[in-house]
Amino acid sequence: WIRNSLPDPKRFVNDFELTDPFEVALELPRGVGTWQLLIERCESGWAMLMLDDSDVVSFEVVSERPKSRELNAFVMDAIAQPAFGSPRKPESIAVTTKATQNVIAKSCATVEVEVSQRKMSRDERASIKSLIAEVSKHAFRSEPNDSIEDFLATPIVEAIWVLGVFRPPIWIESGATPTRHFLTLILCAEQGTILGHQMVPELPSREELASLVRGTMVAPAVGAPRRPETVLLDPKSSVLFDDDLTSKLTSDLPGVTVVPGDDSLKSAFDVVVADMLLAGSPVEQSFRDLEGVDDALLEELYRVVANFYRSKPWKMVIGDRFIRVVNHAWKTPERAACVMGQLGQSLGLCLLDDIESAQRLLKGDNRAMADGSVSLEFGEAFEAIPVDLWYQERMNWELAGPEAYPCLFRIGSALKPAPLTAEDVHVLIQVLPQIPRFLDHPVGETFEMCNEDQRLELSWLH
């Protein structure tokens, strides 16, 4: 019964993908700043564009003038699933007509976003029309224009682009088990803008990759057609290919030199893809971004978590019981741990922030979980938090097996997911190795572990 009162991290991961954009907007904190919603006729139909200053938040083209339902859906999608950046909402949205204001005012008021009318000047309208024409040109381009003639006609400029091919944890429903597609990204090194991208189910061939790069140079998502002097290749991407990718791409791209990038380029792609994954994540940040946490500490955390799984502590304890864990060096000296998985449930551990919460749970008060805890559950790759799985794979941190991907984060008030803290990471590293040792210790005796840095005491909580 204790296990049934514990939050299920995987529920947050799975539910988030299915959450209605309106529900997401309701949960987001009150925003700041003003966005601009624009509706303009374009070559392909009608364009809906949401801007944050000069930055594109979201863009959509429809064949006919958008109706009320389409407009409201576009606004909520822009907030909950923006094309660029993470989910967020502004304090207000400015529109150009009273009619548009009336259409979206009610739904926006419900999610605490004001709507105001502001007419554009002639110069502003001309600038917007130009922007919409440029963006809509790419909205319906399903295949890149890789014509050699058009490619050779593009000017060579002094610039550096970067190219990467990845298989990020973006799961596509396909049969009983979700699958992952391959993502190709082409970025401008100086500005960090995405110039071209493609997602396909199979690893692209060298010819397909060259075709995408040529097509991006002929019609980049940002700016005029051009060929950069240099394209840097993500060092981990080249491992996906059997042949010498850099030299063969150079021969396929006349006037362009393709060279392997270094670890700094890998790090840049790490961040770009992580930001994409966070845009649809149940957590606000990866624990790799925590202040006071570095890669060496996380490597140790994954090693400790993997060893915890291998020790199978759920086979060493009968029923749900809390373990008192004491370390006077912690901000909260006493915590309570519960091993999960004895009855075939999800395998893992819940670590409550204080003893009082555990005692309330023992008395049947399930609301005690809202006082704060760290939950660790093991599962398959598609059950892990995508951004943390991305970093684990890129850094090659240790795993115990294909069913031992850790889903790990803090549970805050109202049983909502919250970021881990640096202290959580340190506490887990200290506690996890000692749980199996305590369970193998004579029943009724306190287990102590002492070294130069810490002193841990573990005993059963009654």
FENGI-V702794 format. One record per residue. N is the residue number from 1. RES is the residue in three letters. BURIAL is I if it has 9 or more other ideal C-beta (glycine too) atoms within 8 Angstrom, else O. Layout:
BEGIN
N_RES_BURIAL ; N_RES_BURIAL
END
This chain:
BEGIN
1_TRP_O ; 2_ILE_I ; 3_ARG_I ; 4_ASN_O ; 5_SER_O ; 6_LEU_I ; 7_PRO_I ; 8_ASP_I ; 9_PRO_I ; 10_LYS_I ; 11_ARG_O ; 12_PHE_I ; 13_VAL_I ; 14_ASN_I ; 15_ASP_I ; 16_PHE_I ; 17_GLU_O ; 18_LEU_O ; 19_THR_I ; 20_ASP_O ; 21_PRO_I ; 22_PHE_I ; 23_GLU_O ; 24_VAL_I ; 25_ALA_I ; 26_LEU_O ; 27_GLU_O ; 28_LEU_I ; 29_PRO_O ; 30_ARG_O ; 31_GLY_I ; 32_VAL_O ; 33_GLY_O ; 34_THR_I ; 35_TRP_I ; 36_GLN_I ; 37_LEU_I ; 38_LEU_I ; 39_ILE_I ; 40_GLU_I ; 41_ARG_O ; 42_CYS_I ; 43_GLU_O ; 44_SER_I ; 45_GLY_I ; 46_TRP_I ; 47_ALA_I ; 48_MET_I ; 49_LEU_I ; 50_MET_I ; 51_LEU_I ; 52_ASP_O ; 53_ASP_O ; 54_SER_O ; 55_ASP_O ; 56_VAL_I ; 57_VAL_I ; 58_SER_I ; 59_PHE_I ; 60_GLU_I ; 61_VAL_I ; 62_VAL_I ; 63_SER_O ; 64_GLU_O ; 65_ARG_O ; 66_PRO_I ; 67_LYS_O ; 68_SER_O ; 69_ARG_O ; 70_GLU_I ; 71_LEU_I ; 72_ASN_I ; 73_ALA_I ; 74_PHE_I ; 75_VAL_I ; 76_MET_I ; 77_ASP_I ; 78_ALA_I ; 79_ILE_I ; 80_ALA_I ; 81_GLN_I ; 82_PRO_I ; 83_ALA_O ; 84_PHE_O ; 85_GLY_O ; 86_SER_O ; 87_PRO_I ; 88_ARG_I ; 89_LYS_I ; 90_PRO_I ; 91_GLU_I ; 92_SER_I ; 93_ILE_I ; 94_ALA_I ; 95_VAL_I ; 96_THR_I ; 97_THR_O ; 98_LYS_O ; 99_ALA_O ; 100_THR_I ; 101_GLN_I ; 102_ASN_O ; 103_VAL_I ; 104_ILE_I ; 105_ALA_I ; 106_LYS_O ; 107_SER_I ; 108_CYS_I ; 109_ALA_I ; 110_THR_O ; 111_VAL_I ; 112_GLU_O ; 113_VAL_I ; 114_GLU_O ; 115_VAL_I ; 116_SER_I ; 117_GLN_I ; 118_ARG_O ; 119_LYS_O ; 120_MET_O ; 121_SER_O ; 122_ARG_O ; 123_ASP_O ; 124_GLU_O ; 125_ARG_I ; 126_ALA_O ; 127_SER_O ; 128_ILE_I ; 129_LYS_I ; 130_SER_O ; 131_LEU_I ; 132_ILE_I ; 133_ALA_I ; 134_GLU_O ; 135_VAL_I ; 136_SER_I ; 137_LYS_I ; 138_HIS_I ; 139_ALA_I ; 140_PHE_O ; 141_ARG_I ; 142_SER_O ; 143_GLU_O ; 144_PRO_I ; 145_ASN_I ; 146_ASP_I ; 147_SER_O ; 148_ILE_O ; 149_GLU_O ; 150_ASP_I ; 151_PHE_I ; 152_LEU_O ; 153_ALA_O ; 154_THR_I ; 155_PRO_O ; 156_ILE_I ; 157_VAL_O ; 158_GLU_O ; 159_ALA_I ; 160_ILE_I ; 161_TRP_I ; 162_VAL_I ; 163_LEU_I ; 164_GLY_I ; 165_VAL_I ; 166_PHE_I ; 167_ARG_O ; 168_PRO_I ; 169_PRO_I ; 170_ILE_I ; 171_TRP_I ; 172_ILE_I ; 173_GLU_O ; 174_SER_O ; 175_GLY_O ; 176_ALA_O ; 177_THR_O ; 178_PRO_O ; 179_THR_I ; 180_ARG_I ; 181_HIS_I ; 182_PHE_I ; 183_LEU_I ; 184_THR_I ; 185_LEU_I ; 186_ILE_I ; 187_LEU_I ; 188_CYS_I ; 189_ALA_I ; 190_GLU_O ; 191_GLN_O ; 192_GLY_O ; 193_THR_O ; 194_ILE_I ; 195_LEU_I ; 196_GLY_I ; 197_HIS_O ; 198_GLN_I ; 199_MET_O ; 200_VAL_I ; 201_PRO_O ; 202_GLU_O ; 203_LEU_O ; 204_PRO_I ; 205_SER_O ; 206_ARG_I ; 207_GLU_O ; 208_GLU_I ; 209_LEU_I ; 210_ALA_I ; 211_SER_I ; 212_LEU_I ; 213_VAL_I ; 214_ARG_I ; 215_GLY_I ; 216_THR_I ; 217_MET_I ; 218_VAL_I ; 219_ALA_I ; 220_PRO_I ; 221_ALA_O ; 222_VAL_O ; 223_GLY_O ; 224_ALA_O ; 225_PRO_I ; 226_ARG_I ; 227_ARG_I ; 228_PRO_I ; 229_GLU_I ; 230_THR_I ; 231_VAL_I ; 232_LEU_I ; 233_LEU_I ; 234_ASP_I ; 235_PRO_I ; 236_LYS_O ; 237_SER_I ; 238_SER_I ; 239_VAL_O ; 240_LEU_O ; 241_PHE_I ; 242_ASP_O ; 243_ASP_O ; 244_ASP_O ; 245_LEU_I ; 246_THR_I ; 247_SER_O ; 248_LYS_I ; 249_LEU_I ; 250_THR_I ; 251_SER_O ; 252_ASP_I ; 253_LEU_I ; 254_PRO_O ; 255_GLY_O ; 256_VAL_I ; 257_THR_O ; 258_VAL_I ; 259_VAL_I ; 260_PRO_O ; 261_GLY_I ; 262_ASP_O ; 263_ASP_O ; 264_SER_O ; 265_LEU_I ; 266_LYS_I ; 267_SER_O ; 268_ALA_I ; 269_PHE_I ; 270_ASP_I ; 271_VAL_O ; 272_VAL_I ; 273_VAL_I ; 274_ALA_I ; 275_ASP_I ; 276_MET_I ; 277_LEU_I ; 278_LEU_I ; 279_ALA_I ; 280_GLY_I ; 281_SER_I ; 282_PRO_O ; 283_VAL_I ; 284_GLU_O ; 285_GLN_I ; 286_SER_I ; 287_PHE_I ; 288_ARG_I ; 289_ASP_O ; 290_LEU_I ; 291_GLU_O ; 292_GLY_O ; 293_VAL_I ; 294_ASP_O ; 295_ASP_O ; 296_ALA_O ; 297_LEU_I ; 298_LEU_I ; 299_GLU_I ; 300_GLU_I ; 301_LEU_I ; 302_TYR_I ; 303_ARG_I ; 304_VAL_I ; 305_VAL_I ; 306_ALA_I ; 307_ASN_I ; 308_PHE_I ; 309_TYR_I ; 310_ARG_O ; 311_SER_O ; 312_LYS_O ; 313_PRO_I ; 314_TRP_I ; 315_LYS_O ; 316_MET_I ; 317_VAL_I ; 318_ILE_O ; 319_GLY_O ; 320_ASP_I ; 321_ARG_O ; 322_PHE_I ; 323_ILE_I ; 324_ARG_I ; 325_VAL_I ; 326_VAL_I ; 327_ASN_I ; 328_HIS_O ; 329_ALA_O ; 330_TRP_I ; 331_LYS_O ; 332_THR_O ; 333_PRO_O ; 334_GLU_I ; 335_ARG_I ; 336_ALA_I ; 337_ALA_I ; 338_CYS_I ; 339_VAL_I ; 340_MET_I ; 341_GLY_I ; 342_GLN_I ; 343_LEU_O ; 344_GLY_O ; 345_GLN_O ; 346_SER_I ; 347_LEU_I ; 348_GLY_I ; 349_LEU_I ; 350_CYS_I ; 351_LEU_I ; 352_LEU_I ; 353_ASP_I ; 354_ASP_I ; 355_ILE_I ; 356_GLU_O ; 357_SER_I ; 358_ALA_I ; 359_GLN_I ; 360_ARG_I ; 361_LEU_I ; 362_LEU_I ; 363_LYS_O ; 364_GLY_O ; 365_ASP_O ; 366_ASN_O ; 367_ARG_O ; 368_ALA_I ; 369_MET_I ; 370_ALA_I ; 371_ASP_I ; 372_GLY_I ; 373_SER_I ; 374_VAL_I ; 375_SER_I ; 376_LEU_I ; 377_GLU_I ; 378_PHE_I ; 379_GLY_I ; 380_GLU_I ; 381_ALA_O ; 382_PHE_O ; 383_GLU_I ; 384_ALA_I ; 385_ILE_I ; 386_PRO_I ; 387_VAL_I ; 388_ASP_I ; 389_LEU_I ; 390_TRP_I ; 391_TYR_I ; 392_GLN_I ; 393_GLU_O ; 394_ARG_I ; 395_MET_I ; 396_ASN_O ; 397_TRP_I ; 398_GLU_O ; 399_LEU_I ; 400_ALA_I ; 401_GLY_O ; 402_PRO_O ; 403_GLU_O ; 404_ALA_I ; 405_TYR_I ; 406_PRO_I ; 407_CYS_I ; 408_LEU_I ; 409_PHE_I ; 410_ARG_I ; 411_ILE_I ; 412_GLY_I ; 413_SER_O ; 414_ALA_O ; 415_LEU_O ; 416_LYS_O ; 417_PRO_I ; 418_ALA_I ; 419_PRO_I ; 420_LEU_I ; 421_THR_O ; 422_ALA_I ; 423_GLU_O ; 424_ASP_I ; 425_VAL_I ; 426_HIS_I ; 427_VAL_I ; 428_LEU_I ; 429_ILE_I ; 430_GLN_I ; 431_VAL_I ; 432_LEU_I ; 433_PRO_I ; 434_GLN_I ; 435_ILE_I ; 436_PRO_I ; 437_ARG_I ; 438_PHE_I ; 439_LEU_I ; 440_ASP_O ; 441_HIS_I ; 442_PRO_O ; 443_VAL_O ; 444_GLY_O ; 445_GLU_O ; 446_THR_O ; 447_PHE_I ; 448_GLU_O ; 449_MET_I ; 450_CYS_O ; 451_ASN_O ; 452_GLU_O ; 453_ASP_O ; 454_GLN_I ; 455_ARG_I ; 456_LEU_I ; 457_GLU_I ; 458_LEU_I ; 459_SER_O ; 460_TRP_I ; 461_LEU_I ; 462_HIS_O
END
